[in-house]
Structures are given as C-alpha cells and as structure tokens.
Amino acid sequence: MERIEGRIVTPDGIVRGRLVLGAGIEAIEPDDSVTAERLLVPGFVDLHVHGGGGADVMEGAAAVRTMARFHARHGTTTLLATTVTHERPALTAAFAGISDAMAAPAADGAEVLGVHLEGPFISAEALGAQPPFAIPPDLDLVAMLHDTAPIRVATMAPEIDPDGRLVAWFVAHGVRAQIGHTRCSYEMAKAALGQGMTGFTHLGNAMTGLHHRAPGAVGCALAHARHAEVILDFQHVAEGAVLAALRAIPGLYAITDAVAAAGMPDGSYRLGTHPIEKRGPTVRLADGTLAGSVLT
C-alpha cells in the first residue's frame, strides 16, 4: 500500500492525514500531526468539454482519446465528450467516434461517460461560438444519436420547443436538459424548468442577461435553478457574477468548456467548422466572440 500525506478534501471538509492507496483509495487516515501542505482532491468530473491537447471531439475516436489523455494529466478522471451544433452527418460521425472511444478507451485517459449534446436544438439568434446549424427539435435524430452513444446532458433553447416534446423526450430517457444558447425570457425559462429542465449551460454566456425589469434566463437561474454550469476562467464571467451565482444556486458547478487549443501554443485551431484563434488565456472567433476556453 502507498500512503500520501497532506490536506485531504472530503465530503465533510478538509482534514489532515493520509490517503491509503491500492487499486483505488483504500482508506483515509486522519492525523492532525501531518504537516505536509499539499492538497489532495478527488479526480475532477468535467461535464462540458469539447477538446484539448490539439484534439476536438468532432474529429472522431482518436481525437476523443487524445482529449481524454490530455485532461487526465490535469486531474480530470471523468468527462462528457461535448459536441457542437452541426449537420446530421457530422453529428452522426462524432457520436460514432465517441462510442468507439468509450468501447476502447485510452488506458491513461479520463473515463468518457457519454455525451453532452450542445445543440443543434438552440436559438439561431444565440449561437455564441456555435456553428450556424441550429435546427428545430428532431426526435428521430436525437433518438438515433442516443442509440449510438448515450446522451447524459443536452443543451437546448426552450423557445424552439414550444410544445415541450423535446424536453419530454430527454426527461423520459434520463437526460439532464439544460437551458442554453437562448433568447428566452425569464417567464419562458421558468416554464421550461417546470417541464423538467433542471439546469443552465455556461451561465451568463449566450443567454438573456439579468435586468431588474427583465430578469431573463440569468435571473431565472438565480431565482429557481437547482444546477448551473460556470466557466471559471474569469474571462467568460466576472468574479462578482460568479459569487452571486454561488450564493443563489445550490448545484453550481465548474466546467472547462475547453477546446482543442487547451494545452497548446498560441495559434489557429478549430471548433467544429469554425476557425478559432488562441491568444494567451482566451480563444476567440475572428469577430472576437469567446469560443470556449483553454482551462484544465
């Protein structure tokens, strides 16, 4: 057995002591006399990640494995391979690649638990950095994709699903449906939560913002959400907005929203069909729109 000393993050708080390691964590041995200051944390779970190490999820199984290896080196042990809005053939190929990577994973990579389907069921008026292939709900398409590789999380705009058929499908199949890439009002977002949607994708980005007379999707999240993602690079969301969300949303969680440029030198990369440019801590489209992050 191997023992590692430090400050251990547990469900009950941080304790000084030792981790006893075998095939996994065999035990936690609290010991106040331990002086090592290293912080020992569980592996990270990233529920929204498009790529890393030069690889993009949309490029197939080899790229998914490369991404999984890259993020494992930075502490991520589990992730959802996140697709971008695209046409049917590209989505079909991407899901096949994710399925292959799940069936034959990289031995030294993070475990790929399934897919975060970000689009194509989003607002064409709130694409953000998503390619311009937004479409209305297509239950045959989503069922085919889900049969290929399991969808665990889906980002969609409530306004494109006025009768709630797509939300109902996601709920019936155990998929967490999240509000994102939307121009919906506070009232529409609240109604979507009532239909079974449970979270918000990259809170504050590509959605209607908070105004005291028009609270928008962000206001609905602060008032009613159980879950919401936030990109903690402080480029996408300012510190004050993060702190406000932390006080308001019990299940607020960090994601990377990392793209292929994560871990790579400054230069040109791709996000789906979009050329993107990495410059220091940000990745942007040609028009300056933030295009995911380089977080790990």
Backbone bond lengths (Angstrom), bond angles and torsions (degrees), N, CA, C in turn:
res aa  C-N    CA-C-N  psi(-1)  N-CA   C-N-CA  omega(-1)  CA-C   N-CA-C  phi
1 M - - - 1.455 - - 1.529 110.00 -
2 E 1.310 115.24 140.09 1.462 121.18 174.86 1.519 108.66 -100.85
3 R 1.337 115.87 143.11 1.468 120.55 176.95 1.524 109.39 -122.89
4 I 1.326 115.85 132.21 1.458 121.59 177.57 1.521 108.29 -119.47
5 E 1.333 116.32 127.78 1.461 121.19 -178.06 1.529 110.81 -97.18
6 G 1.317 116.14 149.66 1.447 121.20 175.42 1.514 110.95 162.52
7 R 1.327 114.49 -163.14 1.463 121.78 175.13 1.521 107.39 -95.91
8 I 1.324 115.83 116.47 1.465 122.41 -169.62 1.521 109.96 -100.30
9 V 1.325 116.11 124.71 1.467 120.97 176.06 1.521 108.53 -81.59
10 T 1.331 116.95 117.49 1.465 122.94 -179.86 1.525 109.06 -123.47
11 P 1.327 117.45 168.53 1.472 119.13 176.32 1.519 113.42 -59.31
12 D 1.319 117.14 -21.14 1.465 121.27 -178.86 1.519 112.84 -100.08
13 G 1.332 116.87 10.61 1.456 119.65 179.97 1.516 111.48 115.97
14 I 1.330 115.96 -174.18 1.464 121.73 -178.26 1.524 109.53 -91.73
15 V 1.331 115.61 126.87 1.474 120.94 178.96 1.520 109.25 -125.39
16 R 1.313 116.21 145.42 1.460 120.20 172.68 1.517 109.10 -80.92
17 G 1.332 116.47 143.92 1.451 118.61 179.49 1.510 111.67 160.06
18 R 1.344 115.21 -151.18 1.464 121.75 -175.81 1.530 109.94 -130.29
19 L 1.329 114.61 142.66 1.457 121.22 165.85 1.514 108.12 -93.58
20 V 1.301 116.70 129.63 1.458 122.07 175.37 1.522 107.15 -99.07
21 L 1.330 115.95 118.27 1.450 121.47 -172.87 1.517 111.49 -111.79
22 G 1.328 115.81 131.79 1.455 122.95 169.30 1.514 106.74 -126.79
23 A 1.346 116.69 -119.25 1.457 119.96 172.67 1.521 110.26 -66.10
24 G 1.324 115.34 -27.65 1.460 122.98 175.07 1.511 107.62 -146.85
25 I 1.323 117.16 -155.77 1.463 120.60 174.46 1.522 107.77 -80.00
26 E 1.331 115.86 112.02 1.465 120.63 -177.35 1.523 111.86 -83.83
27 A 1.342 117.19 -33.53 1.464 119.81 -177.69 1.522 109.40 -165.48
28 I 1.332 114.69 158.97 1.459 122.55 169.53 1.515 106.88 -114.08
29 E 1.324 117.10 124.37 1.462 122.40 -179.03 1.526 108.87 -109.84
30 P 1.333 118.75 97.22 1.465 120.06 177.36 1.528 110.89 -62.24
31 D 1.329 116.20 139.20 1.466 121.04 179.71 1.524 108.06 -160.51
32 D 1.335 116.23 105.37 1.467 120.85 -177.20 1.520 113.05 -66.96
33 S 1.337 117.28 -14.05 1.465 118.94 -179.32 1.540 112.50 -81.13
34 V 1.321 117.29 -10.72 1.460 120.21 179.06 1.532 109.25 -65.87
35 T 1.323 116.44 129.15 1.467 121.33 -177.15 1.526 113.38 -105.40
36 A 1.314 118.09 -11.12 1.466 120.60 -179.59 1.528 109.85 -58.86
37 E 1.334 116.29 134.74 1.458 121.03 -175.37 1.534 113.28 -96.98
38 R 1.332 117.40 -3.52 1.469 117.90 -179.78 1.520 109.77 -59.90
39 L 1.322 115.91 143.88 1.457 121.94 179.41 1.523 108.42 -98.48
40 L 1.306 117.11 122.37 1.464 123.09 -178.27 1.531 108.11 -103.90
41 V 1.322 115.83 114.83 1.462 120.54 -174.61 1.519 110.29 -121.18
42 P 1.338 117.40 153.38 1.461 119.26 173.06 1.523 110.55 -62.70
43 G 1.323 116.37 161.11 1.459 119.84 175.98 1.511 111.08 -60.76
44 F 1.318 116.40 144.45 1.455 121.16 179.90 1.532 111.13 -76.64
45 V 1.322 115.81 145.55 1.458 123.59 174.47 1.522 106.74 -113.43
46 D 1.312 117.49 117.43 1.466 122.38 -176.12 1.525 108.75 -109.15
47 L 1.318 116.73 110.80 1.460 121.25 -174.87 1.524 113.42 -92.61
48 H 1.344 116.80 7.13 1.464 119.23 179.99 1.521 107.93 -156.49
49 V 1.340 116.15 96.67 1.464 120.51 -178.22 1.527 109.24 -150.02
50 H 1.323 115.41 125.43 1.463 122.24 -175.69 1.526 113.57 -94.06
51 G 1.316 117.52 -22.61 1.453 118.72 -175.70 1.507 112.09 176.50
52 G 1.318 114.67 -169.14 1.458 121.80 179.71 1.513 110.35 160.91
53 G 1.312 116.11 155.61 1.455 119.93 179.97 1.512 113.30 63.57
54 G 1.337 116.84 26.74 1.453 121.66 -179.69 1.517 115.08 88.49
55 A 1.334 117.78 -2.04 1.466 121.73 -175.63 1.522 111.06 -109.84
56 D 1.328 115.68 145.86 1.465 123.46 -179.90 1.528 108.67 -121.04
57 V 1.330 116.51 135.21 1.468 121.99 -178.89 1.530 112.19 -51.49
58 M 1.318 117.69 -35.23 1.464 121.08 -175.17 1.527 112.49 -70.40
59 E 1.337 118.26 -8.14 1.463 121.64 -174.09 1.526 114.42 -90.32
60 G 1.331 118.60 -2.15 1.455 119.03 175.45 1.516 114.08 114.16
61 A 1.354 115.49 -177.88 1.460 122.09 -171.29 1.522 112.73 -60.61
62 A 1.331 117.96 -43.29 1.463 119.94 -178.51 1.523 110.55 -61.74
63 A 1.332 116.81 -39.26 1.458 120.41 178.92 1.527 110.88 -67.05
64 V 1.332 117.55 -39.70 1.469 120.56 178.20 1.530 110.03 -62.02
65 R 1.333 117.10 -42.35 1.467 119.69 178.35 1.535 111.36 -65.00
66 T 1.340 116.52 -41.19 1.464 119.89 177.64 1.521 110.85 -60.25
67 M 1.329 116.54 -45.41 1.460 121.53 177.80 1.530 111.08 -60.68
68 A 1.330 116.44 -43.50 1.463 120.51 -179.07 1.518 111.26 -64.23
69 R 1.329 117.35 -39.09 1.467 119.96 176.89 1.529 111.24 -66.70
70 F 1.329 115.93 -42.69 1.460 120.01 -179.19 1.530 110.79 -59.39
71 H 1.317 117.07 -49.50 1.465 119.43 -176.07 1.528 112.16 -72.19
72 A 1.339 117.73 -28.01 1.466 119.23 175.25 1.525 111.21 -62.35
73 R 1.321 116.67 -34.75 1.469 119.52 179.00 1.527 112.35 -65.68
74 H 1.324 116.15 -16.70 1.465 120.69 -179.78 1.530 111.69 -108.79
75 G 1.334 117.55 15.52 1.456 120.27 171.69 1.507 116.42 101.17
76 T 1.344 118.47 -2.85 1.467 120.56 177.52 1.517 108.73 -83.04
77 T 1.317 116.27 123.02 1.464 120.37 179.71 1.525 112.86 -104.28
78 T 1.337 116.87 -16.37 1.460 121.64 -177.69 1.523 108.29 -145.99
79 L 1.337 116.84 140.51 1.464 118.50 179.37 1.520 110.87 -152.06
80 L 1.326 114.45 163.03 1.459 122.29 169.16 1.518 108.15 -107.19
81 A 1.313 116.92 121.18 1.462 121.55 176.06 1.528 107.73 -68.82
82 T 1.323 116.24 122.31 1.461 120.47 -170.51 1.524 110.40 -107.84
83 T 1.315 115.47 124.07 1.459 121.56 -179.35 1.528 110.07 -89.26
84 V 1.336 115.50 166.64 1.457 120.29 173.78 1.522 109.26 -113.79
85 T 1.315 115.64 164.43 1.459 121.64 178.13 1.527 109.71 -60.60
86 H 1.329 115.00 127.09 1.460 118.46 -177.42 1.520 109.02 -157.61
87 E 1.317 115.70 175.59 1.454 121.12 177.23 1.526 110.23 -76.76
88 R 1.336 115.28 162.56 1.468 121.67 -173.15 1.535 113.36 -52.87
89 P 1.347 120.76 -47.81 1.468 118.94 -178.03 1.532 113.04 -60.75
90 A 1.323 117.26 -39.51 1.458 119.90 -179.21 1.522 111.25 -69.33
91 L 1.332 117.11 -39.43 1.467 119.83 177.06 1.528 110.61 -65.67
92 T 1.332 116.75 -41.90 1.463 120.70 178.75 1.526 110.70 -59.74
93 A 1.320 116.59 -44.88 1.465 120.71 179.48 1.524 111.41 -66.08
94 A 1.332 116.87 -40.22 1.461 119.93 179.87 1.525 111.17 -63.86
95 F 1.325 117.11 -43.91 1.463 120.51 179.01 1.525 111.37 -64.69
96 A 1.330 117.15 -37.67 1.464 119.77 176.63 1.529 110.40 -62.66
97 G 1.330 116.51 -40.81 1.458 120.11 177.86 1.513 112.36 -64.77
98 I 1.325 116.87 -41.34 1.471 120.45 177.98 1.520 110.03 -64.16
99 S 1.327 116.82 -42.00 1.466 120.75 178.01 1.526 110.96 -59.92
100 D 1.326 117.00 -44.38 1.461 120.80 179.34 1.535 110.61 -63.16
101 A 1.335 116.51 -41.15 1.469 120.09 -179.66 1.524 111.30 -67.49
102 M 1.318 117.39 -32.42 1.467 120.46 176.18 1.525 111.00 -70.62
103 A 1.337 116.40 -37.72 1.465 120.74 -178.78 1.521 111.88 -72.77
104 A 1.325 117.20 -32.85 1.468 122.14 -179.86 1.522 108.10 -132.41
105 P 1.339 116.80 75.25 1.462 119.98 -172.52 1.525 112.58 -75.54
106 A 1.326 115.09 161.05 1.460 120.83 172.49 1.518 108.57 -68.90
107 A 1.323 117.36 129.57 1.467 120.99 -176.47 1.520 112.10 -61.48
108 D 1.325 116.99 -30.12 1.461 121.08 -177.66 1.525 111.86 -107.40
109 G 1.327 116.22 24.61 1.460 119.96 -177.64 1.503 112.97 -111.22
110 A 1.326 116.10 165.57 1.456 121.39 172.14 1.522 109.48 -64.64
111 E 1.327 116.56 148.09 1.463 120.72 177.64 1.525 109.79 -73.05
112 V 1.327 116.68 129.73 1.462 122.10 176.82 1.528 107.34 -94.16
113 L 1.338 115.89 110.78 1.462 120.57 -175.08 1.523 113.20 -87.55
114 G 1.311 116.85 -8.86 1.453 119.98 -178.38 1.510 109.88 150.50
115 V 1.326 115.06 -153.74 1.465 121.45 -169.39 1.522 110.80 -119.24
116 H 1.311 115.44 139.88 1.460 122.21 160.77 1.523 105.93 -100.15
117 L 1.318 116.32 111.25 1.463 122.57 -179.54 1.522 108.15 -87.29
118 E 1.334 116.56 99.33 1.466 120.73 179.34 1.531 107.53 -98.19
119 G 1.324 116.11 99.24 1.458 120.65 -169.32 1.524 109.18 81.07
120 P 1.327 118.49 174.73 1.469 127.62 11.38 1.522 114.76 -86.74
121 F 1.365 116.43 8.31 1.468 119.91 -173.86 1.526 109.65 -91.40
122 I 1.333 114.77 64.13 1.456 121.72 -176.28 1.525 109.36 -130.26
123 S 1.324 115.69 174.44 1.459 120.28 179.51 1.525 110.62 -80.36
124 A 1.313 115.74 131.53 1.462 120.34 175.78 1.522 111.52 -66.98
125 E 1.338 116.40 -13.79 1.463 121.66 178.73 1.527 112.12 -93.63
126 A 1.315 117.21 -0.19 1.471 120.65 -178.86 1.530 109.95 -138.91
127 L 1.329 115.56 47.33 1.459 120.19 -176.52 1.520 112.26 -68.23
128 G 1.331 118.08 -29.48 1.457 118.58 -170.93 1.515 108.26 60.38
129 A 1.340 116.80 -121.62 1.465 120.79 177.43 1.526 112.20 -100.09
130 Q 1.334 117.19 10.59 1.459 120.03 179.47 1.531 110.35 -73.56
131 P 1.330 118.03 140.71 1.469 120.73 174.75 1.532 111.28 -60.17
132 P 1.329 117.68 155.78 1.472 122.02 -169.81 1.525 114.13 -82.99
133 F 1.335 116.13 61.05 1.459 119.65 -178.79 1.528 111.41 -126.22
134 A 1.338 117.46 31.16 1.460 120.68 178.98 1.519 110.25 -63.49
135 I 1.341 116.18 139.82 1.469 121.53 -179.15 1.520 109.61 -137.46
136 P 1.344 117.58 161.93 1.468 121.14 172.89 1.534 109.75 -68.07
137 P 1.326 116.45 168.41 1.468 119.63 178.72 1.529 112.56 -55.16
138 D 1.323 115.30 137.62 1.459 122.61 178.62 1.527 106.58 -137.56
139 L 1.335 115.83 95.66 1.460 120.30 -174.23 1.523 112.00 -67.21
140 D 1.330 117.93 -32.27 1.464 119.94 177.28 1.529 110.48 -64.67
141 L 1.328 116.72 -41.34 1.462 120.56 178.85 1.516 110.96 -64.53
142 V 1.319 117.44 -47.84 1.457 119.13 -175.76 1.527 110.38 -67.18
143 A 1.324 118.22 -34.21 1.463 120.67 177.39 1.524 111.12 -66.89
144 M 1.322 116.30 -41.52 1.464 120.27 177.88 1.526 110.97 -62.76
145 L 1.312 117.09 -44.67 1.463 120.53 179.50 1.532 110.44 -63.06
146 H 1.325 116.38 -44.03 1.469 121.06 -178.52 1.529 111.43 -63.78
147 D 1.320 116.46 -33.95 1.464 120.14 176.81 1.530 111.56 -69.36
148 T 1.320 116.57 -25.32 1.464 120.63 -179.36 1.521 111.41 -81.03
149 A 1.309 116.83 -47.49 1.472 123.05 176.76 1.519 107.05 -147.55
150 P 1.322 118.70 137.40 1.466 120.28 -171.68 1.524 112.84 -67.33
151 I 1.324 115.25 127.21 1.458 120.77 173.16 1.525 107.77 -83.39
152 R 1.316 117.02 122.06 1.468 121.39 178.95 1.529 111.57 -100.18
153 V 1.326 116.09 -36.44 1.463 122.74 179.57 1.521 107.54 -133.90
154 A 1.328 117.05 141.21 1.461 121.37 176.09 1.520 109.06 -133.43
155 T 1.322 115.39 130.10 1.460 121.39 174.76 1.521 109.20 -96.82
156 M 1.321 117.06 129.66 1.462 120.73 -179.80 1.522 109.85 -149.69
157 A 1.329 115.05 160.28 1.460 121.91 177.14 1.521 108.77 -97.14
158 P 1.321 119.44 123.94 1.470 120.53 -177.60 1.521 113.64 -57.68
159 E 1.339 118.08 -32.62 1.455 120.14 -174.26 1.517 113.82 -68.31
160 I 1.347 117.80 -16.84 1.461 118.45 179.32 1.537 111.40 -88.81
161 D 1.337 116.60 -0.81 1.466 121.74 -176.37 1.526 109.47 -129.97
162 P 1.339 117.85 59.36 1.467 119.90 -171.59 1.518 114.51 -61.85
163 D 1.333 118.31 -28.33 1.463 119.27 179.88 1.528 112.79 -92.57
164 G 1.328 117.61 -0.52 1.461 121.63 174.48 1.509 115.41 74.51
165 R 1.324 118.73 13.56 1.465 120.70 -177.34 1.532 111.76 -66.75
166 L 1.331 116.70 -40.46 1.467 119.45 -179.10 1.524 111.30 -69.37
167 V 1.317 116.70 -43.21 1.470 119.92 176.56 1.523 109.93 -59.05
168 A 1.327 116.34 -44.25 1.467 120.06 -179.29 1.527 110.69 -60.72
169 W 1.339 116.93 -38.93 1.466 120.00 178.54 1.524 109.97 -63.18
170 F 1.314 116.77 -46.89 1.465 119.68 -179.85 1.527 111.02 -60.50
171 V 1.315 116.64 -46.20 1.471 120.27 -179.49 1.528 110.28 -60.85
172 A 1.327 116.97 -44.06 1.464 120.88 -178.37 1.521 112.14 -63.96
173 H 1.326 117.72 -26.70 1.461 121.61 -177.32 1.528 112.90 -103.67
174 G 1.325 116.76 14.86 1.455 120.60 174.44 1.513 114.76 71.31
175 V 1.328 117.12 23.71 1.462 121.86 179.33 1.520 109.35 -94.72
176 R 1.320 117.64 131.70 1.458 120.39 174.86 1.528 108.07 -75.75
177 A 1.317 116.58 114.03 1.467 121.77 179.27 1.518 109.03 -93.12
178 Q 1.335 116.50 125.02 1.460 121.83 -176.24 1.527 110.70 -118.30
179 I 1.320 115.07 144.63 1.457 122.42 178.05 1.526 108.84 -81.72
180 G 1.323 115.86 127.05 1.452 119.35 178.86 1.514 111.64 -171.03
181 H 1.324 116.50 164.48 1.466 122.49 -177.56 1.527 108.71 46.96
182 T 1.340 114.50 60.89 1.450 121.47 -169.22 1.522 111.22 -139.59
183 R 1.330 114.77 150.00 1.467 121.36 170.43 1.521 110.02 -110.31
184 C 1.324 117.26 21.94 1.462 120.16 -174.28 1.530 111.47 -70.77
185 S 1.322 114.15 156.05 1.456 121.93 176.15 1.529 110.39 -80.95
186 Y 1.326 115.09 170.05 1.470 121.20 172.86 1.520 110.33 -54.25
187 E 1.329 116.33 -46.75 1.455 120.50 -175.89 1.528 111.50 -63.41
188 M 1.337 116.49 -41.20 1.462 120.12 179.92 1.530 110.93 -68.03
189 A 1.326 116.57 -39.56 1.466 119.55 177.75 1.524 110.85 -64.81
190 K 1.322 116.69 -41.22 1.468 120.12 178.68 1.525 110.94 -63.01
191 A 1.336 116.68 -41.16 1.463 120.05 177.96 1.528 110.77 -63.64
192 A 1.342 116.99 -38.17 1.470 120.25 178.94 1.523 111.11 -64.23
193 L 1.327 116.96 -38.68 1.467 119.42 175.50 1.525 110.17 -61.69
194 G 1.311 116.28 -37.75 1.460 119.99 177.55 1.512 113.49 -66.44
195 Q 1.339 116.70 -24.23 1.466 120.92 178.15 1.524 112.10 -83.17
196 G 1.319 117.75 -9.60 1.461 119.88 177.71 1.511 115.38 125.35
197 M 1.340 118.29 -5.77 1.462 118.83 173.92 1.538 108.15 -68.80
198 T 1.336 116.46 143.83 1.466 118.23 -170.33 1.517 114.48 -124.91
199 G 1.310 118.52 -4.94 1.458 117.50 -174.97 1.515 112.76 -154.07
200 F 1.344 114.79 -178.84 1.455 122.82 -179.46 1.525 108.66 -131.01
201 T 1.324 115.10 136.29 1.462 121.48 -178.02 1.522 110.42 -89.87
202 H 1.335 116.29 136.61 1.469 125.48 -175.59 1.531 111.17 26.74
203 L 1.332 113.66 74.62 1.458 123.18 -173.37 1.525 111.63 -48.62
204 G 1.332 115.05 130.30 1.450 121.92 177.58 1.515 114.15 93.69
205 N 1.317 117.48 -20.00 1.461 121.22 -177.40 1.517 110.36 -105.51
206 A 1.341 116.24 134.45 1.464 123.55 179.10 1.527 111.45 56.37
207 M 1.347 115.48 44.65 1.461 120.91 174.78 1.524 108.95 -156.10
208 T 1.336 115.52 163.59 1.457 120.57 179.45 1.521 110.30 -66.36
209 G 1.333 115.16 131.33 1.450 121.18 -175.21 1.513 113.75 -84.47
210 L 1.317 115.28 -179.91 1.464 123.03 -176.09 1.532 110.84 -90.17
211 H 1.329 115.34 123.19 1.462 122.48 169.02 1.522 106.55 -132.12
212 H 1.314 117.28 146.11 1.463 118.54 -172.03 1.524 113.96 -65.11
213 R 1.325 118.57 -20.08 1.465 120.14 174.68 1.519 113.13 -108.15
214 A 1.310 116.78 -4.59 1.477 122.10 176.38 1.522 106.95 -144.17
215 P 1.341 117.44 82.35 1.466 120.59 -169.88 1.523 115.03 -63.52
216 G 1.332 117.52 -22.55 1.453 120.56 175.79 1.518 114.12 63.35
217 A 1.332 115.13 -171.30 1.466 120.11 179.89 1.523 111.36 -64.47
218 V 1.332 117.25 -38.21 1.463 119.80 179.28 1.528 110.41 -62.83
219 G 1.330 116.84 -43.96 1.458 119.50 178.08 1.518 112.39 -61.82
220 C 1.331 116.60 -37.54 1.464 120.29 177.44 1.527 110.45 -64.73
221 A 1.322 115.96 -40.76 1.460 119.14 178.23 1.520 111.11 -60.86
222 L 1.330 117.00 -46.10 1.466 120.56 -178.92 1.524 111.32 -65.42
223 A 1.333 117.01 -32.58 1.459 120.45 -176.54 1.525 113.73 -85.26
224 H 1.351 116.76 -31.64 1.468 118.25 -167.05 1.532 116.19 -132.90
225 A 1.321 119.02 -16.73 1.470 119.16 -169.23 1.521 112.16 -70.39
226 R 1.316 114.38 143.72 1.467 120.96 168.83 1.519 110.87 -89.40
227 H 1.330 116.62 -31.55 1.461 121.66 -177.29 1.521 109.61 -135.30
228 A 1.317 116.53 150.29 1.461 121.85 170.24 1.514 108.88 -162.60
229 E 1.331 114.62 144.58 1.464 120.79 174.06 1.527 109.54 -87.52
230 V 1.328 116.19 153.22 1.453 120.75 169.78 1.523 108.13 -142.95
231 I 1.330 116.25 138.06 1.463 122.04 177.65 1.522 107.41 -91.55
232 L 1.325 117.31 109.27 1.465 121.34 -170.59 1.520 112.64 -93.43
233 D 1.334 116.41 50.36 1.460 118.85 172.37 1.530 111.55 -99.94
234 F 1.348 116.13 -2.09 1.464 123.48 -178.58 1.529 112.18 58.21
235 Q 1.322 115.69 18.00 1.454 122.58 167.37 1.534 108.98 -101.11
236 H 1.328 115.50 -40.05 1.459 121.37 -178.76 1.531 112.61 -79.80
237 V 1.326 116.71 -37.07 1.462 122.02 -177.17 1.525 107.98 -140.02
238 A 1.323 116.97 132.12 1.463 121.24 -179.15 1.526 111.09 -73.74
239 E 1.311 115.06 158.99 1.465 120.92 -176.19 1.528 112.30 -54.87
240 G 1.330 117.70 -45.45 1.457 120.01 -177.97 1.513 112.73 -61.48
241 A 1.325 116.79 -37.93 1.462 120.37 178.68 1.524 110.67 -68.33
242 V 1.327 117.01 -37.35 1.466 120.27 177.20 1.527 109.98 -64.16
243 L 1.323 117.15 -44.71 1.463 120.44 -179.12 1.525 111.21 -64.34
244 A 1.342 117.42 -38.07 1.463 119.95 176.62 1.526 110.69 -62.95
245 A 1.337 116.47 -43.51 1.462 120.09 179.13 1.520 111.05 -65.13
246 L 1.330 116.78 -37.22 1.468 120.66 -179.18 1.522 111.13 -63.85
247 R 1.324 117.02 -35.32 1.464 120.35 178.00 1.520 111.60 -73.44
248 A 1.347 117.31 -28.99 1.457 120.57 -169.74 1.522 114.83 -97.24
249 I 1.346 117.76 -31.04 1.470 121.21 -169.95 1.528 108.97 -111.62
250 P 1.327 118.52 112.93 1.473 119.91 -174.64 1.518 113.64 -63.94
251 G 1.329 118.00 -32.06 1.467 120.96 -177.78 1.507 112.51 -106.77
252 L 1.336 118.01 36.77 1.460 119.82 176.28 1.525 109.33 -66.92
253 Y 1.329 117.08 134.16 1.458 119.12 -179.81 1.518 110.95 -142.22
254 A 1.322 115.45 150.34 1.463 121.58 -178.64 1.522 110.31 -85.48
255 I 1.327 114.38 143.01 1.468 122.13 170.89 1.525 107.12 -127.15
256 T 1.328 116.22 165.08 1.461 117.90 172.39 1.520 112.13 -89.91
257 D 1.349 118.24 -38.03 1.468 122.19 -168.31 1.534 109.09 51.78
258 A 1.342 115.53 32.65 1.465 120.80 -176.96 1.522 111.03 -68.27
259 V 1.325 114.37 147.16 1.462 121.83 177.87 1.529 108.77 -117.10
260 A 1.313 115.76 -178.69 1.467 120.65 -175.44 1.520 112.60 -54.52
261 A 1.338 117.35 -30.48 1.461 121.69 -175.99 1.520 113.39 -70.58
262 A 1.340 118.71 -13.26 1.466 120.42 179.08 1.520 110.29 -59.97
263 G 1.331 116.10 129.68 1.455 121.17 179.81 1.512 114.53 81.28
264 M 1.309 117.27 3.97 1.457 122.05 -175.62 1.534 110.61 -112.51
265 P 1.330 117.46 161.18 1.468 119.96 176.97 1.524 111.61 -69.02
266 D 1.322 116.23 163.36 1.456 120.42 174.92 1.523 110.07 -55.21
267 G 1.324 115.68 142.48 1.450 119.47 -179.67 1.511 111.61 156.58
268 S 1.324 116.43 -163.39 1.454 123.76 -174.74 1.531 111.13 -99.98
269 Y 1.333 115.42 136.07 1.467 122.27 179.33 1.526 107.52 -141.07
270 R 1.346 116.35 -169.39 1.457 119.47 179.54 1.524 109.76 -134.38
271 L 1.342 114.29 148.48 1.459 122.81 169.54 1.520 105.75 -127.60
272 G 1.335 116.85 102.07 1.455 119.64 -171.37 1.519 109.09 60.54
273 T 1.336 116.24 -123.23 1.469 120.12 179.07 1.523 112.27 -89.31
274 H 1.322 117.38 -6.34 1.458 120.34 -174.46 1.535 111.80 -85.78
275 P 1.336 118.79 129.84 1.461 119.84 164.90 1.526 108.66 -73.91
276 I 1.329 116.37 135.31 1.459 121.52 -179.72 1.522 108.60 -128.82
277 E 1.304 115.64 158.66 1.456 120.79 -176.14 1.524 109.34 -127.20
278 K 1.338 115.56 124.58 1.465 120.50 175.42 1.516 109.05 -92.18
279 R 1.331 115.04 126.65 1.455 122.07 174.16 1.520 107.89 -135.64
280 G 1.315 116.75 102.30 1.456 120.39 179.94 1.518 111.72 63.26
281 P 1.351 117.77 -124.50 1.466 120.16 -173.67 1.523 114.76 -85.07
282 T 1.343 118.25 3.24 1.455 119.60 -177.13 1.525 111.76 -128.98
283 V 1.341 113.76 158.15 1.466 122.84 172.16 1.519 106.41 -126.25
284 R 1.327 116.59 130.84 1.461 119.70 -173.77 1.530 111.46 -137.51
285 L 1.353 114.22 155.37 1.449 121.02 167.55 1.532 108.42 -73.52
286 A 1.322 115.43 172.46 1.463 120.22 -179.63 1.526 112.09 -60.46
287 D 1.353 117.28 -29.53 1.464 119.96 -179.08 1.523 112.95 -85.84
288 G 1.325 117.42 4.72 1.452 121.26 178.41 1.515 115.34 95.38
289 T 1.335 118.37 -6.84 1.471 121.48 178.72 1.520 110.36 -63.74
290 L 1.346 116.32 132.26 1.451 119.86 174.33 1.521 109.71 -60.15
291 A 1.330 116.29 136.61 1.476 121.64 -174.57 1.524 109.10 -127.30
292 G 1.329 116.18 71.68 1.457 119.88 -175.51 1.515 110.23 76.04
293 S 1.337 115.90 -166.32 1.459 119.94 -174.78 1.514 110.37 -134.74
294 V 1.328 115.07 175.93 1.476 121.40 173.89 1.527 109.67 -113.70
295 L 1.339 116.32 23.32 1.459 120.63 179.47 1.525 111.88 -68.90
296 T 1.341 115.90 156.12 1.465 123.03 166.98 1.514 107.48 -127.82
